[in-house]
Amino acid sequence: MSTASTEQRIEEALLLVGEVVRKDPADRAAQVVAEQLEYLKEVQRRDGDLRSIPKGRMTIGVIAAREYDTAHPKLAELLYKIDWALDHDG
C-alpha cells in the first residue's frame, strides 16, 4: 500500500489533470480542479500544511465523483484521497 503524502498526491494529480486540460482545453471541471490543486500547493508551500483551509471549501471530491470516476479513475482516486485528507488531517 502506498504511503504517499498529500503533497505528493497533489503533484501527481496536477500532472494528470494537466493531461486532461491539454486534451480538452474547454473542460471547465479540469480547469477548476487544476486551480484548486495549485491553490493547495501554494498553501502547503506557504504554511507547511493545509490546516488553514476551512473544511468543505474545496470541491475536488465532488468533481471527481461527477466527472472522473469512469473516464479518469486514477485522477479521481487521487482527488478523493486529497479531499479526505483535507477533511480529516487538516
C-alpha positions as CSV (number, residue, x, y, z in Angstrom):
1,M,0.0,0.0,0.0
2,S,1.3,3.4,-0.9
3,T,2.0,5.9,1.8
4,A,2.2,8.9,-0.5
5,S,1.9,12.2,1.3
6,T,-0.9,14.7,0.4
7,E,1.8,16.9,-1.1
8,Q,2.9,14.1,-3.4
9,R,-0.7,13.3,-4.3
10,I,-1.3,17.0,-5.2
11,E,1.7,16.9,-7.5
12,E,0.6,13.7,-9.2
13,A,-3.0,15.0,-9.6
14,L,-1.7,18.2,-11.1
15,L,0.2,16.2,-13.8
16,L,-2.9,14.1,-14.5
17,V,-5.4,17.0,-14.7
18,G,-2.9,18.8,-16.9
19,E,-3.2,16.0,-19.4
20,V,-7.0,16.3,-19.3
21,V,-6.7,20.0,-19.9
22,R,-4.3,19.6,-22.8
23,K,-6.7,17.1,-24.4
24,D,-9.7,19.3,-23.9
25,P,-8.9,22.9,-23.1
26,A,-12.6,23.7,-22.7
27,D,-13.0,21.2,-19.9
28,R,-14.1,23.6,-17.2
29,A,-14.1,20.9,-14.5
30,A,-10.5,20.1,-15.2
31,Q,-9.7,23.8,-15.1
32,V,-11.3,24.1,-11.7
33,V,-9.5,21.1,-10.3
34,A,-6.2,22.4,-11.6
35,E,-6.9,25.8,-10.0
36,Q,-7.8,24.2,-6.6
37,L,-4.7,21.9,-6.7
38,E,-2.5,24.9,-7.5
39,Y,-4.1,26.7,-4.5
40,L,-3.4,23.7,-2.2
41,K,0.2,23.6,-3.4
42,E,0.6,27.2,-2.7
43,V,-0.9,26.9,0.8
44,Q,1.3,23.9,1.5
45,R,4.4,25.8,0.4
46,R,3.5,28.9,2.4
47,D,2.1,27.4,5.6
48,G,3.8,24.0,5.6
49,D,0.5,22.2,5.9
50,L,-3.1,22.6,4.8
51,R,-4.8,23.3,8.2
52,S,-5.7,26.9,7.3
53,I,-8.1,25.7,4.6
54,P,-11.7,25.6,6.0
55,K,-13.3,22.1,5.9
56,G,-15.6,21.8,2.9
57,R,-14.1,24.7,1.0
58,M,-12.7,22.6,-1.8
59,T,-14.9,20.8,-4.3
60,I,-12.3,18.4,-5.8
61,G,-14.1,15.3,-4.3
62,V,-17.4,16.2,-5.8
63,I,-15.9,17.0,-9.2
64,A,-14.0,13.6,-9.0
65,A,-17.3,11.8,-8.5
66,R,-19.2,13.7,-11.2
67,E,-16.6,13.9,-13.9
68,Y,-13.7,11.5,-13.5
69,D,-14.7,8.2,-11.8
70,T,-15.1,6.4,-15.1
71,A,-13.1,8.5,-17.6
72,H,-10.0,9.1,-15.4
73,P,-10.1,6.7,-12.4
74,K,-6.5,7.4,-11.3
75,L,-7.2,11.1,-11.2
76,A,-10.5,10.5,-9.3
77,E,-8.7,8.3,-6.8
78,L,-6.1,11.0,-6.1
79,L,-8.7,13.7,-5.7
80,Y,-10.7,11.6,-3.3
81,K,-7.6,11.0,-1.2
82,I,-6.7,14.6,-1.2
83,D,-10.2,15.6,-0.3
84,W,-10.3,13.1,2.5
85,A,-7.0,14.4,3.9
86,L,-8.3,18.0,3.8
87,D,-11.4,17.0,5.8
88,H,-9.6,14.7,8.3
89,D,-5.9,15.7,8.6
90,G,-6.2,19.4,8.0
